[in-house]
């Protein structure tokens, strides 16, 4: 998240909206072993999305997150969504479920937020290696 927004969050009390917290389904783990028929990334014309997400380093991170979720006995999708809403600067996370079952699964993230201890957040950050550095210069 751009650090330019931090003053808005801190001083104006506003937050940000997270769009596609599951990264077009990538953070469900369904693309870990290829692109399933009928999935979003299998649709003709979505090559740009496939190129963005289906990369070895990103798949390895999703697998590690999946291992963490399994140890916590929760779905990977719930962990990913909970991670977004755990951020105090996030006020809204837009879910993109296309089926009722997906929506019900995604809403389990509300219960998972309580499981995100500082230790779990640290494990997630070590896996992702994408936490922005605050530039104080």
C-alpha positions in Angstrom: 0.0 0.0 0.0 1.4 3.4 -0.9 2.8 5.1 2.1 1.3 8.4 0.9 -2.0 7.2 2.2 -0.8 6.7 5.8 -1.6 10.3 6.8 -5.1 10.0 5.4 -5.6 6.8 7.4 -4.1 8.2 10.6 -5.3 11.8 10.5 -8.6 11.7 8.7 -9.7 8.4 10.0 -10.4 7.0 6.5 -9.5 3.6 5.3 -8.9 1.8 2.1 -10.9 -0.7 0.1 -9.4 -4.0 -0.9 -10.5 -5.3 -4.3 -9.9 -9.0 -5.2 -8.5 -10.2 -1.9 -8.1 -13.7 -3.4 -6.2 -12.3 -6.5 -8.7 -13.7 -9.0 -8.8 -17.0 -7.1 -5.0 -17.4 -7.0 -5.0 -17.2 -3.2 -7.3 -20.2 -3.0 -4.5 -22.5 -4.1 -6.5 -23.7 -7.1 -3.7 -22.7 -9.6 -0.9 -24.4 -7.6 -0.8 -27.4 -10.0 -1.8 -25.7 -13.3 -4.9 -24.0 -14.6 -8.1 -25.9 -14.1 -10.6 -26.1 -17.0 -13.5 -23.7 -16.4 -11.5 -21.4 -14.1 -11.1 -17.7 -14.7 -7.5 -18.1 -15.9 -8.6 -20.7 -18.4 -10.9 -18.1 -20.1 -9.7 -16.9 -23.5 -8.5 -13.3 -23.3 -7.3 -13.6 -19.7 -3.7 -14.2 -20.6 -2.7 -10.9 -19.0 -4.1 -12.2 -15.7 -2.5 -15.5 -16.1 0.9 -13.9 -16.8 0.5 -11.7 -13.7 -0.2 -14.5 -11.3 1.1 -17.8 -12.6 4.7 -17.4 -11.8 6.9 -20.0 -10.0 7.8 -17.6 -7.1 4.2 -16.6 -6.5 3.0 -20.2 -6.6 5.6 -21.2 -4.1 4.4 -18.5 -1.8 0.8 -19.6 -2.1 1.9 -23.2 -1.3 3.6 -22.0 1.8 0.6 -19.9 2.8 -1.5 -23.0 2.2 0.7 -25.0 4.5 0.3 -22.4 7.2 -3.5 -22.4 6.7 -3.5 -26.2 7.0 -1.6 -26.0 10.2 -4.2 -23.5 11.5 -7.0 -25.8 10.3 -8.5 -23.1 8.1 -9.1 -22.7 4.4 -6.4 -20.7 2.6 -9.0 -18.3 1.2 -10.2 -17.5 4.7 -6.6 -16.8 5.8 -6.1 -14.5 2.8 -9.2 -12.5 3.3 -8.7 -12.3 7.1 -5.2 -11.0 6.5 -6.7 -8.0 4.5 -9.3 -7.1 7.0 -6.9 -7.5 9.9 -5.1 -4.4 8.6 -6.4 -1.5 10.7 -6.3 0.8 7.6 -8.7 -1.5 5.6 -12.4 -0.5 6.0 -13.8 -2.7 3.1 -12.8 -5.9 1.4 -14.8 -6.6 -1.8 -15.4 -10.3 -2.3 -15.7 -11.7 -5.8 -17.5 -14.9 -5.2 -19.4 -16.4 -8.1 -21.2 -19.1 -6.2 -23.1 -19.2 -2.9 -20.6 -21.8 -1.6 -17.7 -19.5 -2.3 -19.4 -16.6 -0.5 -20.1 -18.8 2.6 -16.5 -19.9 2.6 -15.2 -16.3 2.2 -17.3 -15.1 5.1 -15.5 -17.6 7.4 -12.7 -15.1 7.3 -14.5 -13.0 9.9 -13.9 -15.8 12.4 -10.3 -16.2 11.2 -9.3 -12.7 12.0 -9.2 -13.5 15.7 -6.6 -16.2 15.0 -4.1 -13.7 13.4 -1.8 -13.3 16.3 1.4 -11.3 15.9 3.2 -14.6 15.5 1.0 -15.7 12.6 1.2 -12.2 11.0 5.0 -12.5 11.2 4.9 -15.9 9.5 2.7 -14.5 6.7 5.0 -11.5 6.2 8.1 -13.9 6.0 6.3 -15.9 3.3 5.1 -12.9 1.3 8.2 -10.7 1.7 6.2 -7.7 0.3 5.6 -5.5 3.3 6.1 -1.9 2.3 9.0 0.0 4.0 8.1 3.3 5.5 10.3 6.0 4.0 10.9 8.5 6.7 13.2 10.7 4.5 
